[in-house]
């Protein structure tokens, strides 16, 4: 016997009318949604092995909880397949961890997106894109898994709290895979998981800052270009203790590993070189003290540790374009989290 | 023929509690000020505290700064306030 679902039922004449009703009620992200029928929702819950009333997450500051049923409803709406649902479940659990600071992340005028990096076997099982057009439309898993999480925040977390000044295109979706077949250690292994464990890493991040270097043939030169963008004066990283995601594209990766560079070595280099003088922060008014002797030599780093750089290898095989995504506000308000994805999700942490 | 879909939304969980009794007068009472940790929030709440003392004769202020604007006040900080003050000013802002 199917478990009882508690959501209010809405009777309409057709799927098309359901779609218009959802638009009129403000339940979409501006794009059409898949009408969530009871049958579809039960299929999703079955795919994850979850009862409808299991609590997957919450925003305690708003007295909001996310039940498996309601998350499944929004995942159906997003256009997910049932087999994507364990990834959505893990993502909702991850962003609900206190250290992620979901209340601030999803309310802030800064308007960060939630970058989702999926690692491990489930990424290929879902057909997640980690190559060409990495962060562009076209792939169902990338598009709908990220979208599901955002619909959860809008419909269950309280859309009225989102006061972002500029918004963020990643609020439609911001979900990618990583290329794990090269010599570099995948992101989730660097963060303490086994390679065969599937995980999703969640990080409150700016949009991708694309960095081109089609000339340099030395790793240090490529990495200097990346470090230069990472130290942007107008990011939270300058003057705050923030993390930063960096995507190295395959062409840059090939040049870098040809000289034997590991991910650890790249992170160390970026940590050392992504910095700027304190005098720059004072010239920008980010530090209100007057410029003093020595301020041109006193360096402010983008990150306070190499471990605060989330380094990912992904993107299309042609084109020497990498990217960095500075973080949001400060690590004492939000840290990146990595959540394991269960084959079934029952009894997750 | 009807087509049935499910409502994707929820509402906040309502909690019931007894509000603290309102004092008949503020004169001589101790005021707690919760600074949300954002830049300049400390100046703002201190000015509020100073002005309330001028207007209502409050005896003293206890100013605490939340470690994170993104999170609720830590429990131990809230308990400290509850044990030491008679009323509290708190707010959200940027």
Contacts between the chains, C-beta under 8 A, distances in Angstrom:
chain1	res1	chain2	res2	distance
A	5	B	6	6.7
A	7	B	6	4.0
A	7	B	7	5.0
A	7	B	8	7.6
A	8	B	6	7.3
A	8	B	7	4.1
A	9	B	4	5.3
A	9	B	5	7.6
A	9	B	6	6.6
A	9	B	7	7.6
A	10	B	4	7.0
A	10	B	5	5.2
A	10	B	6	7.3
A	10	B	7	6.1
A	11	B	2	4.7
A	11	B	3	7.4
A	11	B	4	5.6
A	12	B	2	6.9
A	12	B	3	5.2
A	12	B	4	7.8
A	12	B	5	6.8
A	13	B	1	7.5
A	13	B	2	6.7
A	13	B	3	6.5
A	14	B	3	5.5
A	15	B	3	5.9
A	17	B	3	7.2
A	18	B	3	6.0
A	18	B	5	4.7
A	21	B	5	7.9
A	22	B	5	7.9
A	22	B	8	7.8
A	27	B	8	5.5
A	27	B	9	6.6
A	35	B	3	7.2
A	35	B	5	4.6
A	36	B	5	5.5
A	36	B	6	4.9
A	36	B	8	6.4
A	37	B	3	7.8
A	37	B	4	6.6
A	37	B	5	5.9
A	37	B	6	7.2
A	38	B	4	6.8
A	38	B	6	6.4
A	41	B	6	6.1
A	60	B	72	6.6
A	61	B	71	6.9
A	61	B	72	5.3
A	62	B	12	6.1
A	63	B	12	4.0
A	63	B	13	4.6
A	63	B	14	7.6
A	63	B	15	6.9
A	64	B	10	6.8
A	64	B	12	5.7
A	64	B	13	7.5
A	65	B	10	7.4
A	65	B	13	6.5
A	67	B	10	7.8
A	70	B	8	6.7
A	70	B	9	7.9
A	70	B	10	5.7
A	73	B	6	5.1
A	73	B	7	7.7
A	73	B	8	4.6
A	74	B	8	5.2
A	77	B	8	6.0
A	98	B	71	7.0
A	101	B	68	6.7
A	101	B	70	3.9
A	101	B	71	6.3
A	103	B	70	5.6
A	103	B	71	6.9
A	104	B	68	7.5
A	104	B	69	6.2
A	104	B	70	2.7
A	104	B	71	7.5
A	105	B	70	7.1
A	109	B	94	5.9
A	151	B	8	7.0
A	155	B	8	4.4
A	155	B	9	4.7
A	155	B	10	7.5
A	156	B	8	7.6
A	156	B	9	6.8
A	156	B	10	5.1
A	158	B	12	7.4
A	329	B	70	7.5
A	332	B	67	6.4
A	332	B	68	5.6
A	333	B	68	4.9
A	333	B	69	6.6
A	333	B	70	4.2
A	333	B	71	7.6
A	334	B	70	6.4
